[in-house]
Amino acid sequence: MTASVLGVMAWKVLDARKAALASGSSDIQNLVHSLSEHASHTIQAVDIAMAGMVDLLKYRDPEPNRFNRYLAETARTLPQLRDIGVADAKGNWTYSSLPETPRHTASDRSYFAYHRDTPENALRISEPMQSRVDEQSSMIVLSKRITKLDGSFGGVVAAAIDKDYFNGFYRTFKLGPDGGITLIRNDGTLLIRWPQSDRGTDLSKTALFSKHLKLSSVGYYKIISPFDGIVKHLGYEKTPHYPMVVTVAMSEDWLLSEWWKGLRTDAIVAGVLLCMILMLAALLALQFRFRNKTERTLREREAHYRLLANNIADIIILIDARSLLRYVSRSVEPVLGLRARDLIGKSCFELVHPEDRESVRQATTRLRGIDSVSTVVFRHYRADGTLAWVESKFKLATEPSDPARTEFLCVIRDVTERKRMEDELTQLNRRLTQLAATDGLTGLTNRRTFDGFLRREYEACEEISVLLFDIDNFKGYNDTYGHQAGDRCLQAVAKAIGNAAGNTSGLSARYGGEEFAIVLPNTPGDEALRVAEAIRLTIRALGIPNTASSRGYITISAGVAAKNRSTLDEAALVGEADAALYEAKRLGRNRSVVYSSRDLHYVDSASIQHDGEVAPGERTH
């Protein structure tokens, strides 16, 4: 017993320690995910605002006072922003959310040089830098390039976020005295560290970047902190959409602090138990001889009564070689509502559902020896005529040497509720699978299902076409009639597209927003064009009014691409259909365009009749 107590104590200590670390791991990873989402949303809100400004400045130079007020309002709306401004191609500030436009230049800033030399329009996140407006504060600058219509560099839009914004948020979390949160750029540059540290800001050579991020964008491992040298458990996650990594670290001592308290309590309890065992050992030794004899008798009786107790809720029957019931326990009455004496001498198949009788018969034929057991689940009639699902275990009650005298022992248990729950679970899983593959608004398959279908069919088919559709002037329709009307419009268009693909081996899907797609396996480009035109004409025939369009009703544009020898993969095929769709938009909308490796073929809005011929007076290219 002493060994048992010590063994249980050791097991409990190790298990509690493991549980404490597991709980800490879960807490750290959940917090990392939340902080990753927070950082991403913080940057995304600024990115969206800056994107609109870049598009505006590409085409025009707004009036300074009005645009400065707009920048100031944007800075007030987004709490993470300290200020936002626009520098021209020479680095001089032309617009600013500050009361007075700065007179210093941004030409010596790293982000300005980056956008000047790099013709990309992506958001750049700078390293921490000192503000020239307030030299006491440190900031992170988010910037985007302004590209003029001729492709030349037109300056940058830059927004500053104080490091105190993140620190103020991070200090609300209880991570222990040695815990910490870091926000790191993907190249290893430290952006935010809470609590602040005097250590270097380049973490690119740490195990996080040299090993773990290469294996997974989300993870958890044990480290020796590069900031304070303490053993910690660290969780990390890349932020979605932006080149940043968030880490949360807690010291192992902090994670195990409650475990240590519990360990002291358990040690006291174990000590008391050991003392009691030693005191009782002497008294128990005097009783062993007497107890051995008594326990032997009790074990025999216990085995007998346990057999009865374990089976009292089940139905026990004895069946002879002619399938007649020789014995039925009284438990048949509460389980099935039948009386045991009424069943004696009847065939065991009388109350079995006709469709299940063969499976019951086969269960008895599978028995090969006295120790073999055969289990079958079938439907059994109750006294009131209703059906109950039961589980029956068959076993030979006699040696199988004489088939005419063979008897079977059968134990029956009511599993109706279990069967019902299994059926409900199967239906629920089937429904969840369907929902995971379907767009909730339109009822078409979603983008993920579309991508998987296209990938499979592209490999399997020599000929395959992709059709992309986009509702013309849909933003104006939404702005005019409202989002609920927009949803109804999307549903009507989706229904027409789904009906068009319903009688084919293809797949229709909502590709995103007001865009739809169809995959047509074993279909060349000319036949796909006919399908696209048929759908376009069907949408036009719906007559959905749209005052935001010059035509006065809802129309769609279509891009068609067919697999050929120059097509690299299914992604390239979708890209070709997308290029054709944008060509249709450029040519005036309400038309279908077919992609070619040499050029783009397009058909005007009424150029294909129902018989597939080009209408008189229309033109094709």
N, C-alpha and C positions, 0 to 999 in steps of 0.2 A: 504493500500500500504506500510505503514511503516512496518507492520508485515511481508508482503511479502519480502521486501528488507532484513529485519533482518533474516527471515527464509532462504532465498536464500544464504545470507552471511554465516549463520551457516552451511548450507548444503555444501556449496563450501569449507569452511574451513575444515570440517571433511572429505569430500571426497578427498580434496587435500592432507591432512595428510595421509589418508589411501593409496592414490596412491603413495605418496613419500615412505612410508614404504614398499609397495608392490614392487616398483621399486628397493629399496635397497635390499629387500629379493631376488629378481631375480638376481641382480648383485652379491650378496654375494654367492648364490648357484652356479652360473655359475663360479665364481672365484674359489670356493672350488673344483668344479669338475675339472677345469683345473689344479689346483695345485695338486690334487690327482693323475691325470694322469701323471703330471711331476714327482712327487715323485716316482710313480710306475715305470715309464720308467727309471728314474735315477738308481734305485736299480736293475731293470731287466737287464740293459745292463751289469752291473758288475756281476750279478748272472750268466748270460750266459757265460761270459768270464771265471768265476771261475769254472763253471761246466766242461768245457773242460779241465781245468788244473787238476781238481780232477780225472777225468777219466784217464788222461795220467799218473798221479802219482800213480794210483792204480796198474798199470801194469809195470812201469819202473821208474828208477831214471835218469832223463836226465842230460846231461853234464852241469855243473853249469854256465859256461860263456855263453853258447848258451841260456839256459833257463832264465838267468838273463836279457839278451838282450830282450828276448820275453816279460818278465814282464815289463821292462822299456818301450817298445813300446806300450804295452797295457795301461800303465799308461798315456802315452802321448796321445793315441788315445781317451781315455775317460776323458774329462775335469773334471769330478766330482772326479776322483781319485787323491789322494795325493801320495800314494804309495801302493804297493801290495807285499806280500811276502809269503813264505812257512816255517812253523815251523815243526820240526820232532816230534816224539812221546814224547820226553822229553821237548819240548818247545824251543829248540835251533833253531835259524833261519838258514835255509840251502840255501834258495834262496830269492832274494829281488830285487825290481826294483830300489832301491837306489844305488848310486855309490859304496857304501861300505855296505856289509851285516852287519846288527846290531849284536852286541856282547851280548846284554842283552837277557834275556830269557822271553818267553811269558807264562811260566808255571803258573805264579801267576795271569794271566788275567782271568776274569770270562768267557770269550768266550772259552778259551782253556779248562778250567775245564768242561764247559758244553759239548763240543764235545768229550772230553775224557770219560765222564761218560754216554753220551747219544748216542746210536748207530743209530742215525737218520742222513740222508744226506741232510736235509733241510737247507736253508740259515738262519743264525742267525744274527739279528741286535742288536748290543750292545747298552748299555746306553752310554751317552756322557762320554768320558774319556780324560785325558791329554796325549799328545804325549810324548814319551820318547826320540824321536829324536829332536823335537822342543818343549820345555816345555812351550812356550808362547801360543801354539795353542791347541784348543780342537777339538776332532774328534769323529766320529762314525765309528765303525769297523763292516764290513760285513765279515762273516766267514762261511766256510763250512768244514765238517769233511772229512778227507782222510781215507778211509777204504781199507785195504789191501785185497788181494785175499783170504786170510784165515779168513777174517772177523775181524781181529785185528785192533786196533787204529793205524793209520800211521801218525798222525799229523793233521795240519789244514792249509787251505789256507785263509789268512786274507787280506782284502783290507780296507784302511782307507779313509774316506771322511771328509774333513774339514767342520766344521759347517759354515764357511764363504762362502762356495759354495752356500748353501741354502739361507743364509742371503743376499748375494749379489743379488740373484734372487728376493727374497721377497721384498727388499727395492725399487724395481722399481715400485711397485703398490702404488697408492694413496688411503690410507685407512683412512685419517684424522689423527688428532693429537693423538687420543686415540685408533686407530685401531691396530689390531695385527693379526699375522699368527703364528700358532703353528703346529708342526709335533710331534705326540705322538705315542709311541708304544702301542700296544693293552693292555698291562698290566698297563697302566697309566703312564709309565715313559716318561717324557718330553725329546724329542730329540732336537728339534729346537724351539726357541721362538724369534720372531721378532716383535717389538724391544726387546732387551734382558731385562730380569727381574731378580731381586735378590730373588724372591719368590722360594719356594720349587719346586722340579722337579717331585714330586709324585702327579699325578692328578687322581689316581684310585678311590678316594672317592668323586669326584665331580659328579654333576648330569649327566654329559655327559656319564660317565661309569656306574653309578649306575642305571640309568633310560633310557636315550634316545638311547644309542647304543643297548640296549637289545630289544627295540621296532623296530628300523630300522637302517640300515647301512648308510643311508643318511637322513639328517634332518636339521631343522632350528628352533630356539627358542630364547627367550629373557632371558638374564642372568644378574647377577651382577658379573663382572669379578673377578676371584680369584687373579688376578695380581695387579689391581689398584682400585677395588671396584666401578667401573663406570658401569652404566646401558648400556648394549650393546646388539646388535642383532648378534647372532652367527649361522653360518652354518657349518656343519661338514659332512664328507664323509670318509668311510673306503677306503683305497687304494686297488685296485684289485691285487690279488695274494700275497700281503705281509701284515704282521700284523702291520699296521700303520693306524693312523687316522689323517686327515688334518682338521684344523678348521680355519675359517676366522671370525673375530669379528670387527664390526664397532659400534661406540657409537651412541646412539639414537640422540644426539644433532647434530652429523655430518650428519646423514641421513636426519634430518629435517631442516638443515640450509637453503636450498633453499625455503622450505615451509614457514619458518619464514619471509623471504624477501617478498614472495608473499602475506603473510597475512597482512603485513603493507600496501602494495599497495591496497589490497582489502578493508581494513578499511577506507582508504582515499576516495576511490571511493564511498563506502557505505555512508560515511558522506556527500559527495556532493549530492548524490541522495536524501537523507533524507531532506536536506535543500531545494532542488528543489520541493519535494513533498509538504512540508509545504507552500511554496510560491504559488504553483498551486492550493492547496486545496481551498483557498478562492475564486479564480476565477472560479473553477469548480462548486462550490456550487451554483453560480448564474445561471449556465447553466443547472442544473439537470432537472428541470421541462420541459424545452423545449426539452432537449435531450431525455427524457423518451418517449415522443410522437414520436419523429423522429426515435428513435431506434426500437420502436415497429414495425413501418412500414418497416424499413430496414430489420428487422429480418424475417418478412414474405416474403419479396421479395428475401432475401438471400436464404431462404429455398427452394423457387421455383427455383431460378437459380442454386443453388447448385445441385439439383436433375438432372437438365439438364447437368451441367458441369461434374458431376461425371460419367455420362453414355454416354457422347457424343462420346467417343472412343470405346464403346461397341456396339454390335448389339442388338436392342430391337425388339422382335417380339411378336405377339399375335396369339395364336393357338386356334381353336375351338375344339369342342368335336370330330369332324371327322378327326382331325390331319391336317386340312387345314390352311394355313397361312392367317390371316385376316389383319395383319399389319406388315410391316418390315421397320425399320428406315433406313435413308439414309447412315448410317455408314457402311452398308453392302458392299458398293462399294469400299471404300479404303481398307477394311479388306479382303474381299473375291473376289473382282472384279466383283460382280454381281449387277444388277440393281434392286432396290426395287420393281418397278412396274411390272417387269417380274416374280416376285416370288409370288405375291398376287394370291390366289386361288389354289396354288399348294400344294401337300402334303409335310409336313415338313420332311418326310423320303426320298424324292427323291435324295437329295444331301448328305445324310448320308451314310457312307461306309456300305455295307451289313452286315459285321461282327459286327458292332456296333449298329445296329438298335434295337436289343432286349434290350441292356442296356439303350438306350434312352427311350424306351417304359416303362421299369421298373421304370425309374426315375420319370415319371409322375404318375405311380400307387402308389408310396410311399407317395404322398401328402395326408395328412389326414385333414388339416384344412386351413383356409385362411391365417394363419400366418406361416405355415410350408414351408420350402424351401428344395429342392432336387437338388443336384449337381452331374453332370456327365461329364466325359472327353471322347471325341470321335473324330473320323476322319470325316472331312467334305470336300467335293469337292469344289475347287475354279472354277472360270470361265474358266481357261485354262486347266482344267482336273487334275491338281495336287492336292495333299491332304494336308490339314492343320489340325493340332490338335487344337481343341477348347474346352473351358470349358463352360458349360451351366448350368445356375441356373434357375430352374423351380419354379414357384409359382402360386397358384390359383388366377385368376383375378376375379372370382365370387364365391359365396357361393356354395358348392358342393351338395346342396339339390336336384337340377334337373340335372342328369347326361347328358341329351341331350343338355343342354344349358351351360355346363361347358366350361370355357375358361381358358387358361394357359398363363401366362406372362413368357417369356423366355429372359434372358440376356446372350448373347454369347460373349466370349472374346477369341482372338487368343492366344494360349499358345504354338505354334509350337517351338519357340526358347527355352522356358522353358523345354519342353519335350525332345528336342534334348540334352540340357545340362544334364538333369536327366539321359538319356540313356548313355551319355558319362561318367558321373560320376559312373554309375553302372558298365560299362565295365572296367573303371579304377580301381574301388575297386576289381573287380573280378581278374584283372591282378595283382594287388598288392598282393592279397591273394595267387595267384599262385606263384609269385616270392618269397614270404616269406617262402614258403614251399619247394623250389627247389634249388639245388646246381647250381650255375651259370655256372660252367665249364662243368660238365658232363651231366646235365639235369636230374639226379636222384634226389630223395627227399634228403633233408639235414638232418643233425644229429638231430635237434630239432623235425622234423616231425617223424623221425624214432623212437625216444624215446617215443613220444606220442602214436604212433601206437602200439609199443611193449607193453606199459603199459596197453592199452585197451585190446589188444588181449590176453595178459597173464592172465588177470582176467577172460576173457570170455571163454577161450579154456582149455580143459583138456589136450590136447596134443599141443605142440608148439615147434618149433625148431628155433635156431638162427645160421646163417652161417656167419663167418667172413673171409674175403679174404685180402691178402696182396701181392702186386706185389713184386716178388723176385728181389733183387739187384737193386731196383729202383733208389737209390741214385747214384749208379754207372752209370745207364742209363742216368740220368739227367746230371751228370758231363761229360759224353762222348758225348751225342747228343744235349745237351742244354735243357733249360726249355720249349721252344716251342714244341720241339719233345716230351718232357715229358708230356706236356698237351695233345698232340694228342694221346699219348699212353694211358693216363688216360681215354680219351674219348672213345677209341676203347674198352678198358677193360670194362668201364661202360656200353657201348652199349650191349656187350655180356651178362653181368650180368643182365641188365634190360630186355633183351629179354628172358632170362631164367625164370625170375619171372613174365613176362608179362601175361602168360596164367594161372597163379595161383591166389589164393586169398591172396598171400603174398605181401610183400613190399620190394623193393630194394632201397638202399641208399648209398650215399658216407659217410662213417663213419669218415673220416678225413685223409688228406694227400693222400697216396696211398692205404688206407684201405677202403674196401667196406663191406656192410653187407646186409643180406637178412633175413627177418622174414617169416616163413612158418607156419601159423596157421593150426591146425588140422593135423599136419604132424609128424610122429614119427622119431626117430633119423636115422634109417636105410634108410628111403626114403630121408631124408635130405642129407645123405651122398651121395646117388646116384645123387642128384641135384648138390652137390658140385663137385663131380667128373666129371659130364657132363660139368659144367662150366670150370673146370680146363683144361679138354681136348679141349674144344672150344678155350680157350685162347691160349693154346699151338699150336692149328691148325692155329691160325692167322699168325704165323711165323714172328712176329715182331722181327727183329734182335736186339741183345743186347750183344755186345762184352764184357761188364762188367761181364757177367755171364759165368760160365764154360760150360753151355749148348749152348750158342751162340744165344739164342732167349729168348723172354719174357715168363716167367712162373709165376704162382701164387701158393701160399700156402693157405690152407683152414683149418679153425677150426670149428667144428660142435658141438653144445650142444643141448640136448633135455630136456624139462621139466620133472622132476620126483618128487617123494615124498620128496626127500632131498633138492630140490631147494628152497631157501628161497624166492626169488622174482625175478623180471625181471632183476634187476641189477646183481644179482648172476648168472643168466643164461648167460648174456653177458660176465661176468667174466669167466665162464666155457668155453665158446666159445673162448675167448681170450687166456686162458691157452692152449687149444687145438691148436690154431694157433701158439703159440710160441713153442709148442712141434714139430709141423710140420717144423718150421724153424730150430729147433735144430737138427732134424733128417736129414737135408740136403735139405730142401725146395722142391718145385714142388710135393707136396703130400697133402692128406687130412687126418685130424686126428679128431676122435670123442672122446668127453670127457665122461668119466664114473666116477661115484662116487668112484669106486675102483681103476681104472687105466685109462690110455689113450689108445684108439685103434687107430691105424693108418693104412692107405692103401697106398702102394707105388704108384708112379706116373702113372703107366699103369695097375694097378691091377683090375680095374673095366671096363668091356666091355660095349658096348651099351645095351646088354641084362641084365646088372646088375650082371653077374657072374664074379668070380675072374679068371683072365687070367692064363693060364698055366705058371709055372715057377716063378710067382709072389708070394708074401707072405703077409699075413695079421696077425695082432696081436690085 
